[in-house]
Amino acid sequence: MPKMANEPTAGTPKITAFTADGKASRVKAERLEIDFGDGRKLLLAFPERAWGDLEIEADADDEAAVPIVSLQPGACNLLTLRVDVHHDMAFVEPINLPAGEHPPVLKLSVQKAVEGEDKASAPKKNHIRRWAQAALRQDAEVTVRLVGEAEGRELNRDYRGKDYATNVLTFVYAEGEAQPALPEAAAEAVLAGDLVLCVPVVAREAAAQGKTVEAHFAHLVVHGMLHLQGYDHENEAEAAEMEALETAILRDLGYADPYA
């Protein structure tokens, strides 16, 4: 049973844990981790506001068989339930929503190719999902890979011709290929791509810019997701549009203007 904490303040979720004999203990938290002691954990992350995404995520040594359950209470009378299983995933449409009004569906895989200090600095999967979902404008299948300096440098050299590790790389599947014609009333084609985040580079940049590592990771995930969806910053007008959108998304997520 969790230790007794101070009385929750306004705006903080009030969480009450019950023992087998019915005794209650109240805790103040934004995230709970339940450790089953055999390599399995259940993680619950609560929204910052009264209504928002409640992320329920299983964690185990065998990540290939880990389900993710996402409850999205968008309003008092609206609840979206989605269950993703990493192997043999299938899209599940939100329930009890009129056609055309449900949020985009994100099929997300996270790969952690980091160890030691880099692994400790890497963001949690539920945080990555929250950031990516906030930037999503259409259904998408995305893999986020967290890498160290060596792999980050190798990928940047091989695919961009630049011999150094950069913070984020975006890869769009079938880029440049014609999209299939859609029947009437059909949704947009599912977007597919990869984001590669170099953990040590992100950590160094955050320190140099006076930001938290979490805020910088959030910005780069949002930035990469927008790249996947066709946004760019090749000229001044494109950069202004993309930066304004990133700032608005991050503000909704509770982060400061990344360009301030």
N, C-alpha and C positions, 0 to 999 in steps of 0.2 A: 504494500500500500504506500502511496507517495507520502512524503513528509508534509505536515501542515505548513501552509504558506500564509503570507499576509492576505488580508481581505482584498479581493480584486478591486481595482479602481474602475471608474467609469470607462466604458469602451473596451475593456479587457474581458474576454470570455470567462464566465464563471464555470469552472469544471469541478464536479463532485465525484469522487471515487468511493465505491462501496465495497466493503469487505464481505466475506461469505456470511457473516453473522448480521449483516445489515447496517453496520456502523459506517458513517459517512465522514469523509475528510475532504475539505475544499482546497483546491490549489489554484494558483494564478499562473497561467501559461498561454503561450501562443502555439506551442507544439508539444505533443506527447509522443514518447517512444516506449513501447511495451516490448520488453526483451523476454523471449520464451526460453532462453538459456541453451538452445541447441543450434544456434546460427540463424534463427528466425526472429524477425522483429516486425512489429506493426507500428507504423508511423502515422500520426494524425496531425495535420497542420490546419490551424483555424484562420478564418479571414480576419483582416484588420478591422473591417467595418461590421456593422450588424448583419449585413447580407453580403455574401460573396462565396467563393469556392472553398468548400471543405475538402481537403485532399486526404484520402485514406490510401496508404501505400504499404504493401508488404515488401519486406526485405529479407533475403536469404542468401546463403552461400551459392546456391544454384540459381542465378538470375534468369536463366532461360525459361524457368517455369514460375516466375513471379507474377501474380495478377496485380493490377492496379485498379482500385475502385475510386471513382471520382463522383462526389455528390456536389451538385451546383445549385444552391438555393438562390435563384436570381430574384425572387420576390416572395412575399408571404404565401402566395398560393401557387408557387411554381417551383418544381424540383426536378432537375435532370439527373438521371443516373446512367453512368457509363462504366462498363467493366472491360478492361483491356487485358489480354493475356499475351505475353511477349512472343510466344510461338503460336503460329497459326492464328494470328489476330483477324478479327472481322469487325467492320464498322457496325455500331449499334446506334440507330436513330434515337434521339431524345423522345421521351414519351409525353403524351398529353400536350403537345405543342402544335399550333396551326402550321400548315405547310409554309415554308419560306421564312419562319420566324425563329427557328432554332439556331443556336450558335454553331460556327464551323466545327467539324469533328477533327480532332488531332490524334493521329496514330503515331505515338512517339516511342522511340527506343533510345536509351542512353548507354553509351559504352565508356567505361572508365579505364583508360590505358595509362594510369599513373600510380606511383608508389610514394611512400614516405611523406615528406612535407607537401608535395604536390597533391597527393591524395587527400590530405587533411584540408587543403585549401579549396578543393573542388566542391562545387555546389551540390546540394541534394537533388535527387531526381524530381521530387515534387515541386521544388522551386523552379527548376528548368521548365517543367510542364506549365506552371502558372505563367511564367514570362513568355513562353512561346505561344501559349493560347491567347494571351492578351494582344499579341501582334498579328494574329491569324485573321484573314479575311475570307478564306475559302478552305474547304476540306483539304487536309494535307497529311502526308506520310513522311515523317522526318526522323532522321537519326542524328543525335548529338553525340559527338565523340570528344572526350576530354583527354588531352595528350600532354606529354612532357616536351621539353625543349628539343630533343633530338628528332622526334617524329614531326613536331611542328615545323622545324627547319627543313626536313626532308620533303614534306608535302608542299611547302611554299616554294622550294627550289624546283621540284619536279613539275608543278602545275602552273607556277607563275614566273618561274625563272629568277626568283629572288632568293639569295642564299642566306636567309636568316629566318628565325621563327617569328611569326606575326600573331596578333591576338586572336583573330577569327578568320576562318576561311569558309566560303559558301560554295557548295556544289549543287547545281540543279540537274536532275536527271532529264535526259532527252531534251536538253536545252537547244532551242533553235528548230526543233521538229514541229511540223504542223500539228495542231490539236485536232482531234476528231470532231466531226460535226455532231452537235448535241440535238436530241429530239426536243420538241416543245415541252416546256415545264420541267426540263431536266436541270439538275444542278451543274455547276461548273465542274470541269475535269479535276480529278484529285491531283494536287500538287505533290511532287516528290523531290526530296533532296537531302543533303547532309550539311551539318554545321560542325566544324572542327574548331574547338577552343583550346588554345595553348595555355594551360593553367599557370605556369611560372611567369609567362609574359603578362597575363592579366593581373596577377598579384603585384608584379613590379609596377605596372602602369597605375594601378589603384593607389599604391603608396606614393608614387610621384605626383599624382593629381590630387592627393588629399581626399580620396574617396574610400568608402568601405569596399572590400573585395566583392561583397554581395551586390552592391549597387552597380559596380562595373560589370560584373557578370550579367546582371539583368539587362544593362544597356546593350551589351554585345550580342546577347541572345535575341533581343528585340531587333537590333540592327541587322543581324544575319537573317532573321525571319522575313524582314522587309525585302532584303536582297532576293530571297527565294521567290518572292511574289512580284518581282519585276522592278522594284524601286532601286534607284542608283544615285550617285553623286558625281557624275562625270563632268557636269557643268554647274554654274552657280545656281541656276533655277532649280535643277534636280536636287542639289544639295540642300537648298533652303526648304523644299517641300519635304524631303526625307527627314531632315533634322527636326522640323516642326512636328511631324507625325511621331517620331521617336520620343520627343519631349512630352507630348500629350499622353502617349501610352504609359510612359514611365511615371508621369504624375498620377495617373489613375491607379498605378500599382503602389503608389506611396513613396516614390523616389524623387530626388531633386533633379532639376534640369541638368543633364549631363554635359551641356555645352556652356553652362554659366561660368 
